[in-house]
Amino acid sequence: MRLTSPTMLAMAFMLLCASAASAGTKLTVHIRTYDVAGNTGAALVEAMDRLGPKHGYMARAIAETGYAVHWDLDIVRKDGACHLRQANGTLNLTYTFPRLSSASPILRKRWDRFMIGVRKHEQTHGGIARRMMRATETALAGLRRPDNWFCTGTHLEARRRIKTIYVEYEARQNAFDAREHRGGGPVEHLVEALTKP
């Protein structure tokens, strides 16, 4: 059973040769929910399997972290060379969680414990995405090279560096999921605690 599927919703590279308004990475967080109901933990898991965010073509996840990244790069040309003066990144995180619509007090307690683990898992994905942004800032810092009037090669090098960091951090996202979803791992324990008789 999948708890999450880290998804890169979009990675846009908007390369501008204009003065940047402010430096650093900006973060926006959106929370989406879908309602589930049931009289037992097993019924709730079944509802999540039916209603959760899509994971691939047929499967559904319990919860999901999606993110979109946008970079505004201020590249200027001086003395025959182009250099990156400023890199402003925006990370839009979207978490999707199940929401319990009704349950007995005992089942609600189990649900609340279950959701602590679900939120922790998804927030770890969000943390990896935030570290990706910081790593990208570091990789872009000091970018300077001889180039044409349009700084074409500098723009291409910036894109290459951004993509390299993205691939590395997507691998980290997948490795985290592999650890969490292994047999006898944290996700299995969360589901077992929710569905115990």
MDAnalysis code that builds the backbone (N, CA, C; Angstrom):
import MDAnalysis as mda
import numpy as np

u = mda.Universe.empty(591, n_residues=197, atom_resindex=np.repeat(np.arange(197), 3), trajectory=True)
u.add_TopologyAttr("name", ["N", "CA", "C"] * 197)
u.add_TopologyAttr("resid", np.arange(1, 198))
u.add_TopologyAttr("resname", ["MET", "ARG", "LEU", "THR", "SER", "PRO", "THR", "MET", "LEU", "ALA", "MET", "ALA", "PHE", "MET", "LEU", "LEU", "CYS", "ALA", "SER", "ALA", "ALA", "SER", "ALA", "GLY", "THR", "LYS", "LEU", "THR", "VAL", "HIS", "ILE", "ARG", "THR", "TYR", "ASP", "VAL", "ALA", "GLY", "ASN", "THR", "GLY", "ALA", "ALA", "LEU", "VAL", "GLU", "ALA", "MET", "ASP", "ARG", "LEU", "GLY", "PRO", "LYS", "HIS", "GLY", "TYR", "MET", "ALA", "ARG", "ALA", "ILE", "ALA", "GLU", "THR", "GLY", "TYR", "ALA", "VAL", "HIS", "TRP", "ASP", "LEU", "ASP", "ILE", "VAL", "ARG", "LYS", "ASP", "GLY", "ALA", "CYS", "HIS", "LEU", "ARG", "GLN", "ALA", "ASN", "GLY", "THR", "LEU", "ASN", "LEU", "THR", "TYR", "THR", "PHE", "PRO", "ARG", "LEU", "SER", "SER", "ALA", "SER", "PRO", "ILE", "LEU", "ARG", "LYS", "ARG", "TRP", "ASP", "ARG", "PHE", "MET", "ILE", "GLY", "VAL", "ARG", "LYS", "HIS", "GLU", "GLN", "THR", "HIS", "GLY", "GLY", "ILE", "ALA", "ARG", "ARG", "MET", "MET", "ARG", "ALA", "THR", "GLU", "THR", "ALA", "LEU", "ALA", "GLY", "LEU", "ARG", "ARG", "PRO", "ASP", "ASN", "TRP", "PHE", "CYS", "THR", "GLY", "THR", "HIS", "LEU", "GLU", "ALA", "ARG", "ARG", "ARG", "ILE", "LYS", "THR", "ILE", "TYR", "VAL", "GLU", "TYR", "GLU", "ALA", "ARG", "GLN", "ASN", "ALA", "PHE", "ASP", "ALA", "ARG", "GLU", "HIS", "ARG", "GLY", "GLY", "GLY", "PRO", "VAL", "GLU", "HIS", "LEU", "VAL", "GLU", "ALA", "LEU", "THR", "LYS", "PRO"])
u.atoms.positions = np.array([
    [0.844, -1.192, 0.000],
    [0.000, 0.000, 0.000],
    [0.876, 1.237, 0.000],
    [0.569, 2.173, -0.868],
    [1.347, 3.398, -0.965],
    [0.821, 4.420, 0.026],
    [1.738, 5.050, 0.732],
    [1.362, 6.165, 1.587],
    [1.480, 7.462, 0.802],
    [2.468, 7.541, -0.043],
    [2.686, 8.784, -0.761],
    [3.358, 8.532, -2.090],
    [3.259, 9.491, -2.924],
    [3.988, 9.493, -4.181],
    [4.520, 10.894, -4.402],
    [5.805, 11.149, -4.122],
    [6.303, 12.502, -4.340],
    [6.214, 12.823, -5.819],
    [5.593, 13.902, -6.130],
    [5.329, 14.233, -7.519],
    [5.875, 15.602, -7.842],
    [6.616, 15.682, -8.927],
    [7.025, 16.986, -9.413],
    [5.931, 17.453, -10.343],
    [5.082, 18.351, -9.866],
    [3.969, 18.820, -10.669],
    [4.455, 19.625, -11.867],
    [5.455, 20.440, -11.654],
    [6.009, 21.224, -12.763],
    [7.347, 21.764, -12.343],
    [8.266, 21.817, -13.281],
    [9.537, 22.497, -13.012],
    [9.735, 23.506, -14.123],
    [9.502, 24.753, -13.808],
    [9.587, 25.803, -14.821],
    [10.863, 26.592, -14.604],
    [11.579, 26.857, -15.672],
    [12.784, 27.675, -15.598],
    [12.516, 28.956, -16.371],
    [12.294, 30.019, -15.658],
    [12.074, 31.290, -16.326],
    [13.346, 32.096, -16.154],
    [14.096, 32.227, -17.225],
    [15.393, 32.876, -17.165],
    [15.250, 34.318, -17.624],
    [15.438, 35.224, -16.690],
    [15.226, 36.640, -16.979],
    [16.535, 37.402, -16.898],
    [16.683, 38.396, -17.737],
    [17.843, 39.281, -17.680],
    [17.410, 40.642, -17.141],
    [16.591, 40.618, -16.141],
    [16.114, 41.857, -15.527],
    [16.535, 41.859, -14.066],
    [16.444, 43.002, -13.459],
    [16.827, 43.101, -12.058],
    [15.844, 42.337, -11.183],
    [16.373, 41.542, -10.290],
    [15.518, 40.739, -9.410],
    [15.042, 41.586, -8.243],
    [13.802, 41.374, -7.844],
    [13.218, 42.184, -6.776],
    [13.698, 41.734, -5.402],
    [13.778, 40.431, -5.179],
    [14.201, 39.956, -3.867],
    [14.909, 38.628, -4.029],
    [15.767, 38.312, -3.074],
    [16.595, 37.117, -3.177],
    [16.029, 35.983, -2.348],
    [16.487, 34.785, -2.679],
    [16.167, 33.628, -1.861],
    [14.993, 32.826, -2.368],
    [14.669, 31.792, -1.594],
    [13.592, 30.876, -1.961],
    [12.317, 31.246, -1.225],
    [11.225, 31.247, -1.971],
    [9.909, 31.479, -1.365],
    [9.161, 30.159, -1.338],
    [8.410, 29.942, -0.280],
    [7.672, 28.696, -0.095],
    [6.195, 29.000, 0.068],
    [5.365, 28.275, -0.673],
    [3.926, 28.319, -0.428],
    [3.470, 26.883, -0.170],
    [2.558, 26.724, 0.768],
    [2.067, 25.400, 1.148],
    [0.553, 25.380, 1.006],
    [0.049, 24.357, 0.335],
    [-1.386, 24.153, 0.162],
    [-1.746, 22.786, 0.753],
    [-2.879, 22.727, 1.444],
    [-3.367, 21.467, 2.011],
    [-4.679, 21.115, 1.328],
    [-4.743, 19.910, 0.778],
    [-5.977, 19.382, 0.218],
    [-6.398, 18.178, 1.048],
    [-7.699, 17.944, 1.114],
    [-8.195, 16.787, 1.853],
    [-9.263, 16.079, 1.038],
    [-9.476, 14.829, 1.370],
    [-10.604, 14.069, 0.837],
    [-11.211, 13.304, 2.000],
    [-12.525, 13.191, 2.025],
    [-13.237, 12.611, 3.164],
    [-13.325, 11.093, 3.061],
    [-13.116, 10.446, 4.218],
    [-13.298, 9.001, 4.316],
    [-14.179, 8.712, 5.531],
    [-14.905, 7.597, 5.465],
    [-15.765, 7.195, 6.575],
    [-15.743, 5.680, 6.658],
    [-16.034, 5.169, 7.850],
    [-16.088, 3.722, 8.062],
    [-16.223, 3.422, 9.533],
    [-16.689, 2.230, 9.834],
    [-16.879, 1.818, 11.226],
    [-15.680, 1.061, 11.781],
    [-14.743, 0.685, 10.908],
    [-13.545, -0.043, 11.335],
    [-12.335, 0.554, 10.636],
    [-11.150, 0.234, 11.175],
    [-9.922, 0.679, 10.533],
    [-9.788, 0.109, 9.134],
    [-10.185, -1.152, 8.969],
    [-10.114, -1.786, 7.645],
    [-11.015, -1.058, 6.651],
    [-12.190, -0.628, 7.104],
    [-13.101, 0.108, 6.221],
    [-12.503, 1.460, 5.834],
    [-11.783, 2.083, 6.746],
    [-11.137, 3.358, 6.433],
    [-10.019, 3.166, 5.412],
    [-9.245, 2.097, 5.567],
    [-8.184, 1.807, 4.593],
    [-8.795, 1.541, 3.226],
    [-9.896, 0.811, 3.204],
    [-10.583, 0.545, 1.938],
    [-11.062, 1.847, 1.290],
    [-11.584, 2.757, 2.121],
    [-12.045, 4.051, 1.597],
    [-10.873, 4.860, 1.034],
    [-9.722, 4.828, 1.704],
    [-8.547, 5.547, 1.206],
    [-8.060, 4.935, -0.100],
    [-8.108, 3.598, -0.186],
    [-7.722, 2.924, -1.429],
    [-8.630, 3.321, -2.599],
    [-9.868, 3.649, -2.283],
    [-10.848, 3.996, -3.303],
    [-10.821, 5.483, -3.660],
    [-10.532, 6.340, -2.669],
    [-10.708, 7.781, -2.841],
    [-9.422, 8.600, -2.822],
    [-8.324, 7.977, -2.425],
    [-7.065, 8.716, -2.272],
    [-6.516, 9.237, -3.586],
    [-5.476, 10.070, -3.502],
    [-4.880, 10.631, -4.723],
    [-4.315, 9.528, -5.609],
    [-4.437, 9.706, -6.901],
    [-3.961, 8.692, -7.844],
    [-2.453, 8.562, -7.779],
    [-2.020, 7.295, -7.816],
    [-0.594, 6.992, -7.860],
    [-0.386, 6.074, -9.050],
    [0.078, 6.641, -10.142],
    [0.198, 5.845, -11.359],
    [-1.148, 5.739, -12.062],
    [-1.301, 4.702, -12.863],
    [-2.498, 4.566, -13.700],
    [-3.699, 4.068, -12.919],
    [-3.495, 3.053, -12.067],
    [-4.623, 2.420, -11.385],
    [-4.607, 2.630, -9.874],
    [-3.418, 2.629, -9.274],
    [-3.306, 2.629, -7.816],
    [-3.631, 4.001, -7.225],
    [-3.952, 3.978, -5.954],
    [-4.192, 5.214, -5.205],
    [-3.320, 5.204, -3.957],
    [-2.971, 6.392, -3.504],
    [-2.162, 6.549, -2.302],
    [-3.060, 7.007, -1.153],
    [-2.570, 6.837, 0.048],
    [-3.282, 7.341, 1.226],
    [-3.142, 8.865, 1.279],
    [-1.928, 9.333, 1.047],
    [-1.633, 10.767, 1.075],
    [-0.564, 11.038, 0.024],
    [-0.340, 12.321, -0.249],
    [0.604, 12.659, -1.307],
    [1.211, 14.025, -1.058],
    [2.473, 14.157, -1.472],
    [3.141, 15.450, -1.494],
    [3.483, 15.757, -2.939],
    [2.955, 16.856, -3.442],
    [3.294, 17.308, -4.789],
    [3.995, 18.645, -4.681],
    [4.864, 18.925, -5.639],
    [5.502, 20.236, -5.606],
    [5.805, 20.736, -6.999],
    [5.791, 22.044, -7.115],
    [6.152, 22.730, -8.349],
    [7.245, 23.731, -8.019],
    [8.215, 23.839, -8.932],
    [9.377, 24.696, -8.715],
    [9.475, 25.706, -9.845],
    [9.822, 26.926, -9.496],
    [10.018, 27.986, -10.494],
    [11.266, 28.771, -10.098],
    [12.113, 29.033, -11.073],
    [13.313, 29.843, -10.826],
    [13.307, 31.079, -11.718],
    [13.530, 32.233, -11.127],
    [13.793, 33.474, -11.853],
    [15.284, 33.758, -11.712],
    [15.994, 33.791, -12.825],
    [17.435, 33.996, -12.801],
    [17.780, 35.348, -13.419],
    [18.538, 36.123, -12.687],
    [18.982, 37.436, -13.159],
    [20.412, 37.277, -13.671],
    [20.542, 37.141, -14.995],
    [21.849, 36.938, -15.628],
    [22.211, 38.205, -16.407],
    [23.413, 38.717, -16.168],
    [23.852, 39.942, -16.835],
    [25.176, 39.699, -17.555],
    [25.419, 40.490, -18.601],
    [26.663, 40.376, -19.372],
    [27.509, 41.610, -19.123],
    [28.791, 41.357, -18.849],
    [29.709, 42.473, -18.606],
    [31.119, 42.028, -18.981],
    [31.809, 42.859, -19.727],
    [33.199, 42.582, -20.129],
    [33.346, 41.226, -20.814],
    [32.409, 40.890, -21.695],
    [32.509, 39.669, -22.481],
    [32.100, 38.400, -21.766],
    [31.659, 38.521, -20.525],
    [31.243, 37.338, -19.766],
    [29.845, 37.565, -19.195],
    [29.137, 36.463, -19.009],
    [27.815, 36.538, -18.391],
    [27.910, 35.933, -17.003],
    [27.226, 36.555, -16.061],
    [27.240, 35.984, -14.711],
    [25.851, 36.079, -14.087],
    [25.603, 35.130, -13.211],
    [24.327, 35.086, -12.501],
    [24.403, 36.036, -11.323],
    [23.603, 37.079, -11.390],
    [23.610, 38.074, -10.323],
    [22.683, 37.666, -9.185],
    [21.577, 37.003, -9.524],
    [20.568, 36.652, -8.514],
    [19.803, 35.420, -8.973],
    [19.460, 34.539, -8.026],
    [18.596, 33.379, -8.309],
    [17.471, 33.377, -7.288],
    [16.250, 33.536, -7.767],
    [15.079, 33.545, -6.895],
    [14.224, 32.320, -7.205],
    [14.091, 31.442, -6.227],
    [13.315, 30.227, -6.422],
    [11.985, 30.284, -5.683],
    [10.984, 29.642, -6.254],
    [9.681, 29.491, -5.599],
    [9.341, 28.015, -5.562],
    [9.023, 27.521, -4.375],
    [8.610, 26.139, -4.182],
    [7.159, 26.146, -3.722],
    [6.290, 25.544, -4.529],
    [4.879, 25.399, -4.171],
    [4.635, 23.951, -3.763],
    [4.400, 23.746, -2.474],
    [4.140, 22.408, -1.940],
    [2.641, 22.198, -1.790],
    [2.157, 21.032, -2.199],
    [0.753, 20.677, -2.015],
    [0.681, 19.319, -1.337],
    [0.122, 19.319, -0.130],
    [-0.092, 18.073, 0.609],
    [-1.549, 17.653, 0.443],
    [-1.772, 16.372, 0.198],
    [-3.124, 15.820, 0.140],
    [-3.253, 14.770, 1.241],
    [-4.234, 14.959, 2.126],
    [-4.445, 14.067, 3.266],
    [-5.884, 13.576, 3.309],
    [-6.086, 12.374, 3.871],
    [-7.457, 11.937, 4.138],
    [-8.005, 12.674, 5.362],
    [-9.314, 12.862, 5.382],
    [-9.967, 13.505, 6.531],
    [-11.111, 12.612, 6.975],
    [-11.117, 12.279, 8.253],
    [-12.145, 11.391, 8.811],
    [-13.428, 12.169, 9.019],
    [-14.507, 11.699, 8.397],
    [-15.771, 12.422, 8.527],
    [-16.548, 12.003, 9.770],
    [-16.475, 10.739, 10.148],
    [-17.150, 10.306, 11.381],
    [-16.563, 8.970, 11.812],
    [-16.542, 8.755, 13.128],
    [-16.020, 7.496, 13.680],
    [-16.335, 7.436, 15.161],
    [-16.271, 6.238, 15.713],
    [-16.440, 6.076, 17.160],
    [-15.239, 6.699, 17.863],
    [-15.370, 7.013, 19.164],
    [-14.246, 7.610, 19.901],
    [-12.990, 6.733, 19.877],
    [-13.155, 5.414, 19.980],
    [-11.985, 4.518, 19.976],
    [-11.308, 4.539, 18.609],
    [-12.100, 4.450, 17.543],
    [-11.535, 4.477, 16.198],
    [-10.911, 5.832, 15.903],
    [-11.522, 6.900, 16.406],
    [-10.955, 8.234, 16.174],
    [-9.584, 8.356, 16.830],
    [-9.397, 7.757, 17.999],
    [-8.079, 7.804, 18.655],
    [-7.037, 7.093, 17.801],
    [-7.410, 5.929, 17.281],
    [-6.480, 5.197, 16.418],
    [-6.188, 6.011, 15.155],
    [-7.231, 6.646, 14.612],
    [-7.065, 7.483, 13.422],
    [-6.102, 8.636, 13.691],
    [-6.261, 9.288, 14.831],
    [-5.390, 10.421, 15.164],
    [-3.927, 9.984, 15.240],
    [-3.671, 8.815, 15.830],
    [-2.299, 8.296, 15.882],
    [-1.792, 7.972, 14.476],
    [-2.654, 7.377, 13.669],
    [-2.331, 7.057, 12.282],
    [-1.940, 8.323, 11.523],
    [-2.723, 9.385, 11.687],
    [-2.485, 10.622, 10.944],
    [-1.201, 11.326, 11.391],
    [-0.794, 11.141, 12.638],
    [0.500, 11.698, 13.068],
    [1.616, 11.105, 12.200],
    [1.563, 9.792, 11.993],
    [2.563, 9.135, 11.152],
    [2.464, 9.541, 9.691],
    [1.239, 9.684, 9.191],
    [1.037, 10.090, 7.798],
    [1.605, 11.493, 7.571],
    [1.282, 12.417, 8.471],
    [1.778, 13.793, 8.326],
    [3.306, 13.847, 8.412],
    [3.866, 13.066, 9.329],
    [5.327, 13.038, 9.466],
    [5.965, 12.566, 8.162],
    [5.398, 11.540, 7.577],
    [5.926, 11.007, 6.314],
    [5.887, 12.075, 5.218],
    [4.732, 12.707, 5.052],
    [4.593, 13.701, 3.987],
    [5.458, 14.927, 4.247],
    [5.564, 15.338, 5.501],
    [6.401, 16.498, 5.810],
    [7.876, 16.202, 5.570],
    [8.267, 14.935, 5.679],
    [9.640, 14.566, 5.321],
    [9.856, 14.775, 3.823],
    [8.872, 14.388, 3.003],
    [8.975, 14.671, 1.567],
    [9.097, 16.175, 1.325],
    [8.308, 16.965, 2.038],
    [8.394, 18.417, 1.898],
    [9.758, 18.944, 2.300],
    [10.332, 18.367, 3.354],
    [11.665, 18.771, 3.804],
    [12.736, 18.463, 2.764],
    [12.613, 17.311, 2.111],
    [13.562, 16.966, 1.041],
    [13.450, 17.979, -0.097],
    [12.222, 18.372, -0.437],
    [12.025, 19.369, -1.500],
    [12.633, 20.715, -1.106],
    [12.491, 21.106, 0.163],
    [13.089, 22.375, 0.608],
    [14.618, 22.306, 0.549],
    [15.187, 21.155, 0.920],
    [16.645, 21.003, 0.830],
    [17.105, 21.045, -0.629],
    [16.277, 20.531, -1.531],
    [16.583, 20.602, -2.960],
    [16.723, 22.060, -3.402],
    [15.850, 22.913, -2.928],
    [15.912, 24.322, -3.300],
    [17.205, 24.960, -2.790],
    [17.578, 24.644, -1.542],
    [18.818, 25.212, -0.994],
    [20.032, 24.707, -1.778],
    [20.013, 23.410, -2.128],
    [21.129, 22.846, -2.898],
    [21.217, 23.497, -4.266],
    [20.080, 23.821, -4.861],
    [20.082, 24.480, -6.171],
    [20.660, 25.879, -6.061],
    [20.297, 26.607, -5.018],
    [20.867, 27.943, -4.806],
    [22.388, 27.861, -4.735],
    [22.892, 26.870, -3.992],
    [24.334, 26.694, -3.848],
    [24.973, 26.352, -5.192],
    [24.331, 25.473, -5.960],
    [24.879, 25.059, -7.258],
    [24.920, 26.213, -8.258],
    [23.988, 27.149, -8.132],
    [23.933, 28.282, -9.061],
    [24.857, 29.427, -8.657],
    [25.227, 29.468, -7.381],
    [26.034, 30.587, -6.873],
    [27.355, 30.685, -7.632],
    [27.697, 31.898, -8.029],
    [28.976, 32.143, -8.684],
    [29.040, 31.753, -10.147],
    [27.906, 31.416, -10.743],
    [27.903, 31.023, -12.154],
    [28.361, 32.203, -13.024],
    [29.443, 31.978, -13.772],
    [30.007, 33.025, -14.640],
    [30.752, 32.331, -15.770],
    [30.559, 32.808, -17.002],
    [31.259, 32.211, -18.137],
    [31.276, 33.180, -19.313],
    [32.313, 33.076, -20.176],
    [32.307, 33.858, -21.411],
    [31.110, 33.416, -22.247],
    [30.433, 34.366, -22.865],
    [29.205, 33.990, -23.573],
    [28.870, 35.048, -24.617],
    [27.825, 34.752, -25.406],
    [27.391, 35.699, -26.430],
    [26.543, 36.814, -25.803],
    [26.050, 37.714, -26.655],
    [25.289, 38.860, -26.145],
    [24.017, 38.438, -25.416],
    [23.470, 37.305, -25.776],
    [22.217, 36.851, -25.171],
    [22.438, 35.928, -23.968],
    [23.697, 35.666, -23.631],
    [24.036, 34.780, -22.497],
    [23.407, 33.392, -22.655],
    [23.328, 32.929, -23.890],
    [22.659, 31.655, -24.166],
    [23.310, 30.499, -23.434],
    [24.630, 30.408, -23.497],
    [25.329, 29.308, -22.832],
    [25.176, 29.363, -21.326],
    [25.126, 30.547, -20.767],
    [24.965, 30.701, -19.317],
    [23.579, 30.229, -18.889],
    [22.576, 30.578, -19.673],
    [21.218, 30.098, -19.385],
    [21.164, 28.574, -19.443],
    [21.805, 28.000, -20.479],
    [21.806, 26.542, -20.605],
    [22.534, 25.878, -19.443],
    [23.633, 26.474, -19.007],
    [24.373, 25.913, -17.871],
    [23.549, 26.004, -16.589],
    [22.835, 27.101, -16.416],
    [21.964, 27.220, -15.230],
    [20.906, 26.124, -15.253],
    [20.280, 25.902, -16.409],
    [19.276, 24.843, -16.516],
    [19.871, 23.473, -16.228],
    [21.093, 23.240, -16.737],
    [21.743, 21.956, -16.507],
    [21.966, 21.727, -15.015],
    [22.429, 22.765, -14.314],
    [22.677, 22.637, -12.873],
    [21.377, 22.392, -12.111],
    [20.327, 23.098, -12.488],
    [19.035, 22.903, -11.829],
    [18.550, 21.474, -12.036],
    [18.644, 20.990, -13.261],
    [18.181, 19.632, -13.559],
    [19.000, 18.580, -12.812],
    [20.317, 18.781, -12.718],
    [21.180, 17.837, -12.000],
    [20.758, 17.716, -10.537],
    [20.501, 18.851, -9.903],
    [20.065, 18.833, -8.498],
    [18.701, 18.168, -8.383],
    [17.801, 18.481, -9.292],
    [16.468, 17.887, -9.259],
    [16.550, 16.364, -9.333],
    [17.335, 15.835, -10.256],
    [17.465, 14.374, -10.412],
    [18.016, 13.759, -9.124],
    [19.009, 14.409, -8.536],
    [19.591, 13.899, -7.284],
    [18.551, 13.846, -6.170],
    [17.745, 14.887, -6.042],
    [16.783, 14.939, -4.936],
    [15.548, 14.092, -5.201],
    [15.193, 13.873, -6.462],
    [14.126, 12.916, -6.739],
    [14.565, 11.512, -6.327],
    [15.853, 11.202, -6.535],
    [16.382, 9.911, -6.083],
    [16.295, 9.803, -4.562],
    [16.532, 10.897, -3.860],
    [16.401, 10.892, -2.393],
    [14.943, 10.686, -1.975],
    [14.019, 11.314, -2.710],
    [12.596, 11.105, -2.420],
    [12.236, 9.629, -2.580],
    [12.683, 9.025, -3.675],
    [12.370, 7.623, -3.939],
    [13.019, 6.689, -2.922],
    [14.249, 7.014, -2.506],
    [14.934, 6.186, -1.508],
    [14.205, 6.254, -0.164],
    [13.721, 7.438, 0.189],
    [12.951, 7.570, 1.431],
    [11.695, 6.726, 1.365],
    [10.965, 6.794, 0.252],
    [9.769, 5.969, 0.111],
    [10.088, 4.483, 0.191],
    [11.184, 4.081, -0.434],
    [11.555, 2.656, -0.410],
    [11.796, 2.188, 1.030],
    [12.439, 3.016, 1.834],
    [12.665, 2.654, 3.250],
    [11.348, 2.598, 4.016],
    [10.485, 3.562, 3.788],
    [9.221, 3.633, 4.526],
    [8.255, 2.515, 4.142],
    [8.294, 2.085, 2.883],
    [7.313, 1.122, 2.373],
    [7.812, -0.321, 2.376],
    [9.024, -0.544, 2.854],
    [9.533, -1.914, 2.869],
    [8.667, -2.780, 3.779],
    [8.709, -4.082, 3.557],
    [7.961, -4.993, 4.419],
    [8.384, -4.840, 5.873],
    [7.424, -4.701, 6.759],
    [7.717, -4.493, 8.177],
    [8.162, -3.081, 8.507],
    [8.048, -2.172, 7.534],
    [8.497, -0.801, 7.744],
    [7.436, 0.080, 8.373],
    [7.731, 1.363, 8.506],
    [6.838, 2.306, 9.184],
    [5.420, 2.363, 8.596],
    [5.281, 2.323, 7.280],
    [3.952, 2.419, 6.678],
    [3.113, 1.194, 7.044],
    [3.729, 0.031, 6.971],
    [3.007, -1.193, 7.330],
    [2.552, -1.143, 8.785],
    [3.417, -0.639, 9.667],
    [3.054, -0.532, 11.088],
    [1.894, 0.451, 11.296],
    [1.911, 1.561, 10.553],
    [0.821, 2.528, 10.665],
    [-0.515, 1.895, 10.290],
    [-0.538, 1.193, 9.174],
    [-1.778, 0.582, 8.693],
    [-2.228, -0.521, 9.641],
    [-1.294, -1.328, 10.133],
    [-1.657, -2.405, 11.072],
    [-2.247, -1.843, 12.363],
    [-1.678, -0.746, 12.855],
    [-2.203, -0.133, 14.080],
    [-3.624, 0.399, 13.872],
    [-3.884, 0.897, 12.679],
    [-5.227, 1.409, 12.384],
    [-6.241, 0.287, 12.218],
    [-5.820, -0.818, 11.637],
    [-6.771, -1.888, 11.286],
    [-6.847, -3.002, 12.327],
    [-6.109, -2.882, 13.417],
    [-6.122, -3.962, 14.398],
    [-7.550, -4.138, 14.950],
    [-7.924, -5.386, 15.259],
    [-9.300, -5.627, 15.742],
    [-9.537, -5.006, 17.105],
])
